Amino acid sequence: MADIKYYDVILKPIITEKSMSAMGEKKYTFLIHTDATKSQVKEAVEKMFAGTKVKSVNTMNCEGKKKRRGMTVGKTAKTKKAIVQLTADSKDIEIFEGL
C-alpha cells in the first residue's frame, strides 16, 4: 500500500443534484484516492477545512465502465467516492458555499 499524505486523499468534490440536496444534512461527497481508508479521509477533511469535525465517513468503490470504439474494447479507470457527515456544531465547508 502506498504512503498517502492527507493532501493526496481528496481529489475533487462531486457536484450533482443528489449531493447538493444532501448538503442540508451536512453531508459532502468527494472523489478520493482509490487506496484511501475511512480514517485517512476523516483526517484529510479535518486538516484541509478548518473548523470541521467529521461524524462519519461512508466510502464506495466504483468499477470502471466498459467502453468500445469499433472492435477495440477497454475500460475506464476505477474510482472511489466518500460521503462525509459533519457534526451539528461543525463549520460548513467553504467550497460548496456559492453553489
Z-matrix of the N, CA and C atoms (Angstrom, degrees):
N
C 1 1.449
C 2 1.516 1 108.58
N 3 1.303 2 115.76 1 136.63
C 4 1.459 3 121.60 2 -177.50
C 5 1.522 4 110.78 3 -74.63
N 6 1.332 5 115.77 4 151.46
C 7 1.457 6 121.47 5 176.25
C 8 1.524 7 107.73 6 -81.52
N 9 1.338 8 116.80 7 108.53
C 10 1.459 9 121.79 8 -175.43
C 11 1.521 10 109.07 9 -104.98
N 12 1.318 11 116.79 10 124.55
C 13 1.467 12 122.00 11 175.63
C 14 1.513 13 109.05 12 -81.19
N 15 1.342 14 116.91 13 161.42
C 16 1.470 15 120.02 14 -174.88
C 17 1.521 16 112.39 15 -64.50
N 18 1.348 17 117.74 16 -28.91
C 19 1.461 18 119.87 17 -179.97
C 20 1.525 19 112.65 18 -79.98
N 21 1.330 20 118.18 19 -7.84
C 22 1.459 21 122.21 20 176.14
C 23 1.527 22 112.38 21 -96.30
N 24 1.324 23 117.60 22 -9.56
C 25 1.459 24 120.76 23 -173.89
C 26 1.523 25 111.32 24 -72.60
N 27 1.340 26 118.05 25 -52.87
C 28 1.462 27 121.76 26 -177.43
C 29 1.526 28 108.99 27 -87.31
N 30 1.331 29 116.11 28 120.77
C 31 1.456 30 120.75 29 -179.39
C 32 1.522 31 111.63 30 -89.38
N 33 1.347 32 117.93 31 -50.44
C 34 1.463 33 121.42 32 178.35
C 35 1.527 34 109.58 33 -165.43
N 36 1.325 35 117.17 34 157.27
C 37 1.466 36 119.66 35 175.24
C 38 1.526 37 110.43 36 -77.57
N 39 1.318 38 115.59 37 154.13
C 40 1.460 39 121.34 38 177.11
C 41 1.523 40 107.84 39 -104.10
N 42 1.331 41 116.05 40 120.54
C 43 1.456 42 122.26 41 -176.69
C 44 1.535 43 108.60 42 -110.08
N 45 1.326 44 116.79 43 99.47
C 46 1.463 45 122.32 44 175.82
C 47 1.521 46 108.21 45 -135.15
N 48 1.318 47 117.06 46 171.02
C 49 1.460 48 120.29 47 178.28
C 50 1.517 49 110.83 48 -62.15
N 51 1.303 50 116.93 49 -41.45
C 52 1.462 51 120.97 50 -178.54
C 53 1.530 52 111.22 51 -65.68
N 54 1.336 53 117.13 52 -42.69
C 55 1.459 54 119.55 53 179.86
C 56 1.528 55 111.58 54 -70.44
N 57 1.341 56 117.32 55 -31.75
C 58 1.466 57 120.40 56 177.72
C 59 1.526 58 111.42 57 -68.80
N 60 1.327 59 117.36 58 -37.86
C 61 1.465 60 119.61 59 178.80
C 62 1.531 61 111.31 60 -71.12
N 63 1.326 62 117.77 61 -28.19
C 64 1.466 63 121.19 62 178.75
C 65 1.528 64 112.13 63 -74.64
N 66 1.345 65 117.53 64 -16.59
C 67 1.465 66 119.52 65 -179.54
C 68 1.521 67 112.01 66 -66.81
N 69 1.329 68 118.26 67 -20.80
C 70 1.456 69 120.80 68 175.04
C 71 1.519 70 112.01 69 -64.41
N 72 1.312 71 116.51 70 -25.84
C 73 1.467 72 122.68 71 177.53
C 74 1.522 73 111.48 72 -97.91
N 75 1.332 74 117.40 73 13.61
C 76 1.473 75 124.42 74 -178.16
C 77 1.527 76 111.73 75 61.28
N 78 1.333 77 116.28 76 41.95
C 79 1.462 78 122.02 77 174.06
C 80 1.522 79 107.68 78 -112.40
N 81 1.322 80 116.82 79 126.55
C 82 1.460 81 123.16 80 -178.07
C 83 1.518 82 109.17 81 -121.58
N 84 1.337 83 116.44 82 139.52
C 85 1.459 84 122.01 83 -176.28
C 86 1.522 85 109.76 84 -110.88
N 87 1.337 86 116.04 85 132.35
C 88 1.459 87 122.42 86 -179.08
C 89 1.515 88 110.19 87 -131.78
N 90 1.333 89 115.78 88 150.04
C 91 1.454 90 122.50 89 167.67
C 92 1.522 91 105.75 90 -88.58
N 93 1.325 92 117.74 91 126.39
C 94 1.463 93 120.80 92 -174.00
C 95 1.527 94 110.47 93 -122.40
N 96 1.322 95 115.25 94 170.05
C 97 1.462 96 123.03 95 177.58
C 98 1.527 97 108.58 96 -63.17
N 99 1.327 98 117.60 97 141.88
C 100 1.462 99 120.65 98 -174.50
C 101 1.525 100 113.49 99 -67.90
N 102 1.333 101 118.48 100 -20.89
C 103 1.469 102 121.01 101 179.69
C 104 1.528 103 112.53 102 -98.25
N 105 1.329 104 118.67 103 2.89
C 106 1.462 105 121.66 104 -175.79
C 107 1.527 106 110.48 105 -75.82
N 108 1.333 107 115.43 106 143.80
C 109 1.455 108 121.70 107 176.92
C 110 1.525 109 109.87 108 -99.98
N 111 1.345 110 115.98 109 171.85
C 112 1.463 111 120.35 110 -179.54
C 113 1.527 112 111.53 111 -63.45
N 114 1.314 113 117.43 112 -39.51
C 115 1.464 114 120.18 113 -179.83
C 116 1.528 115 111.35 114 -68.12
N 117 1.326 116 117.66 115 -33.96
C 118 1.466 117 120.62 116 176.08
C 119 1.524 118 111.07 117 -68.34
N 120 1.327 119 117.47 118 -37.25
C 121 1.460 120 121.08 119 177.83
C 122 1.526 121 109.87 120 -66.05
N 123 1.320 122 116.74 121 -42.63
C 124 1.468 123 120.93 122 178.72
C 125 1.526 124 110.71 123 -60.76
N 126 1.327 125 116.91 124 -46.31
C 127 1.462 126 121.63 125 178.73
C 128 1.528 127 111.39 126 -61.87
N 129 1.325 128 116.98 127 -42.05
C 130 1.465 129 121.16 128 -178.04
C 131 1.518 130 111.61 129 -65.02
N 132 1.325 131 117.97 130 -43.16
C 133 1.465 132 121.06 131 -179.77
C 134 1.517 133 110.65 132 -65.33
N 135 1.325 134 117.37 133 -43.51
C 136 1.466 135 120.39 134 -178.34
C 137 1.521 136 112.02 135 -68.41
N 138 1.339 137 118.19 136 -31.36
C 139 1.469 138 120.56 137 178.90
C 140 1.519 139 112.50 138 -82.07
N 141 1.331 140 118.29 139 -37.48
C 142 1.454 141 121.33 140 -175.38
C 143 1.528 142 112.93 141 -78.47
N 144 1.320 143 117.52 142 -32.67
C 145 1.459 144 121.53 143 -178.46
C 146 1.520 145 108.31 144 -116.88
N 147 1.338 146 116.22 145 105.66
C 148 1.469 147 121.62 146 -174.53
C 149 1.526 148 110.67 147 -65.09
N 150 1.322 149 115.63 148 140.50
C 151 1.460 150 121.14 149 176.54
C 152 1.516 151 114.66 150 85.69
N 153 1.327 152 118.35 151 3.66
C 154 1.464 153 120.26 152 179.72
C 155 1.518 154 110.08 153 -97.57
N 156 1.328 155 115.50 154 143.60
C 157 1.460 156 122.20 155 173.73
C 158 1.510 157 107.47 156 -127.38
N 159 1.316 158 116.30 157 125.75
C 160 1.458 159 122.07 158 -175.70
C 161 1.517 160 109.81 159 -89.52
N 162 1.332 161 115.31 160 128.53
C 163 1.457 162 121.72 161 176.87
C 164 1.528 163 110.29 162 -86.78
N 165 1.352 164 116.44 163 -48.73
C 166 1.464 165 120.22 164 179.80
C 167 1.520 166 110.14 165 -153.43
N 168 1.335 167 114.73 166 161.06
C 169 1.463 168 122.12 167 178.14
C 170 1.520 169 108.01 168 -133.27
N 171 1.330 170 116.10 169 127.36
C 172 1.461 171 121.90 170 172.95
C 173 1.522 172 107.68 171 -113.94
N 174 1.337 173 116.70 172 131.91
C 175 1.463 174 120.70 173 -179.57
C 176 1.518 175 110.04 174 -119.10
N 177 1.336 176 115.60 175 154.01
C 178 1.461 177 120.23 176 175.65
C 179 1.526 178 109.10 177 -144.54
N 180 1.329 179 114.81 178 137.73
C 181 1.459 180 121.46 179 176.42
C 182 1.516 181 108.53 180 -92.04
N 183 1.325 182 116.88 181 130.98
C 184 1.462 183 122.42 182 179.00
C 185 1.519 184 108.20 183 -114.12
N 186 1.318 185 115.91 184 119.26
C 187 1.457 186 120.65 185 178.92
C 188 1.521 187 110.48 186 -71.50
N 189 1.320 188 116.38 187 154.81
C 190 1.457 189 120.87 188 177.44
C 191 1.518 190 111.28 189 -70.74
N 192 1.325 191 116.26 190 148.60
C 193 1.459 192 120.78 191 179.60
C 194 1.527 193 109.84 192 -85.15
N 195 1.327 194 115.60 193 148.34
C 196 1.462 195 120.74 194 177.64
C 197 1.523 196 108.02 195 -81.46
N 198 1.322 197 116.87 196 127.37
C 199 1.468 198 122.71 197 -179.49
C 200 1.526 199 109.31 198 -122.93
N 201 1.336 200 115.62 199 147.20
C 202 1.460 201 121.11 200 177.99
C 203 1.509 202 110.35 201 -125.93
N 204 1.300 203 115.48 202 146.53
C 205 1.457 204 122.10 203 169.56
C 206 1.523 205 105.60 204 -138.39
N 207 1.320 206 115.05 205 96.55
C 208 1.453 207 119.43 206 -173.79
C 209 1.515 208 109.61 207 70.50
N 210 1.315 209 116.61 208 -127.19
C 211 1.465 210 120.34 209 179.73
C 212 1.517 211 112.28 210 -88.80
N 213 1.324 212 117.40 211 -12.50
C 214 1.462 213 120.78 212 -178.34
C 215 1.523 214 110.12 213 -79.66
N 216 1.318 215 116.54 214 129.57
C 217 1.464 216 121.95 215 -179.43
C 218 1.525 217 108.37 216 -117.66
N 219 1.320 218 116.30 217 136.14
C 220 1.457 219 120.32 218 178.15
C 221 1.515 220 110.15 219 -148.05
N 222 1.318 221 116.01 220 -178.00
C 223 1.458 222 120.92 221 179.00
C 224 1.519 223 109.20 222 -129.87
N 225 1.343 224 115.56 223 148.29
C 226 1.457 225 119.86 224 172.85
C 227 1.527 226 108.01 225 -79.93
N 228 1.315 227 116.24 226 169.29
C 229 1.460 228 120.98 227 -175.60
C 230 1.529 229 111.68 228 -71.53
N 231 1.339 230 115.72 229 150.68
C 232 1.465 231 121.49 230 173.58
C 233 1.514 232 108.70 231 -70.13
N 234 1.327 233 116.55 232 151.03
C 235 1.459 234 121.31 233 175.62
C 236 1.519 235 109.31 234 -133.82
N 237 1.321 236 114.93 235 168.51
C 238 1.459 237 120.75 236 177.23
C 239 1.517 238 107.76 237 -139.36
N 240 1.340 239 116.79 238 133.24
C 241 1.451 240 122.11 239 -179.95
C 242 1.514 241 109.67 240 -115.02
N 243 1.334 242 115.53 241 151.75
C 244 1.459 243 120.92 242 176.12
C 245 1.518 244 108.57 243 -132.25
N 246 1.328 245 116.15 244 134.15
C 247 1.461 246 122.38 245 172.99
C 248 1.523 247 106.15 246 -107.21
N 249 1.342 248 115.51 247 116.40
C 250 1.465 249 121.87 248 -174.69
C 251 1.518 250 108.72 249 -104.44
N 252 1.337 251 116.43 250 122.53
C 253 1.472 252 122.73 251 177.14
C 254 1.528 253 108.01 252 -99.24
N 255 1.351 254 116.85 253 122.79
C 256 1.457 255 121.49 254 178.32
C 257 1.527 256 110.40 255 -92.35
N 258 1.326 257 116.71 256 158.06
C 259 1.457 258 120.78 257 177.08
C 260 1.525 259 110.04 258 -72.92
N 261 1.330 260 116.94 259 165.41
C 262 1.468 261 121.86 260 -175.96
C 263 1.525 262 111.61 261 -66.55
N 264 1.337 263 118.01 262 -34.73
C 265 1.471 264 120.73 263 -177.93
C 266 1.532 265 112.90 264 -89.60
N 267 1.326 266 117.68 265 4.86
C 268 1.464 267 122.22 266 -178.84
C 269 1.525 268 111.33 267 -79.16
N 270 1.346 269 115.76 268 152.31
C 271 1.459 270 121.03 269 173.45
C 272 1.521 271 109.79 270 -72.32
N 273 1.349 272 116.20 271 152.90
C 274 1.457 273 119.94 272 175.34
C 275 1.529 274 109.40 273 -75.94
N 276 1.332 275 116.02 274 160.72
C 277 1.453 276 121.43 275 178.18
C 278 1.527 277 108.20 276 -84.50
N 279 1.339 278 116.76 277 128.26
C 280 1.466 279 122.19 278 -170.34
C 281 1.522 280 114.17 279 -67.71
N 282 1.331 281 118.78 280 -30.53
C 283 1.465 282 119.47 281 -173.68
C 284 1.524 283 111.47 282 -67.69
N 285 1.326 284 118.42 283 -17.49
C 286 1.462 285 121.62 284 179.82
C 287 1.520 286 112.46 285 -97.09
N 288 1.336 287 118.84 286 -1.03
C 289 1.460 288 122.54 287 -172.76
C 290 1.522 289 113.91 288 -62.13
N 291 1.330 290 119.63 289 -46.95
C 292 1.444 291 122.19 290 -173.81
C 293 1.513 292 114.98 291 -81.58
N 294 1.326 293 117.66 292 -1.00
C 295 1.473 294 120.56 293 -174.15
C 296 1.503 295 111.53 294 -91.74
